Amino acid sequence: MRMIKVVAGGAVLGAVVGGLVVASPAFADERVCRGTIRAVTLDNVRVPDGARCALLGTRVKGNIKVEDGAVLVARGVRVKGNVQAEGARSVTVAGGSVVIGSVQVKQGRSAAVLSSRVNGDIQLEANRGGLRVDRNRVGGNIQVFENKGGGAAIYRNRVKGNLQCKENRPRPVGGGNRVQGNKEDQCRRF
């Protein structure tokens, strides 16, 4: 009887320990960026609070996340996921960059998406600084909502979805945009 308890206890312990090893999730590597990262391939990039990051020709298999008060300058990057910023000081995506997902900049200061391809949406919401969206190819929508202070300039974009601007002060300026969907509200004449 004692032998059965030892064998059964060992089997349960082995199953629990083995189960923990098998069930542990696999996390993608996250690279924290402070400074410059050149032409390398990374899983995900995070620009921490208050940091400055330059990505030059970098390939990102996942997302770029820009945190509070941080600055991102991304030139010639290839991003399979999204570029997401909340509370960032400045976000620039330029120089022939390609973002397979969306560029989302919310509740920050300035942002610029220039001469790039974004397969998803460009969303600029509740920012307080200057905003520029110029010479991009956008597979989804350009949405510029509730930005106050610096103004938004939206010129010469090709948009498969809609160009939507609402409740921005001052009103956005723009023109020369080719939009397959609708030009709406403050952007209806762009």
Protein Blocks (a to p, Z undefined) as FASTA:
>chain_A
ZZmmmmmmmmmmmmmmmmmmmmpccdddddddehjddddddfbdcddehiacddehiacf
bbcdddehiacddehiacfbdcddehiabdcdeehiacfbbcddehiabdcdehiacfbb
cddehiabdcddehiacfbbcddehiahjbpadehiacfbdcddehiacddddehiacfb
bcehjlmmZZ
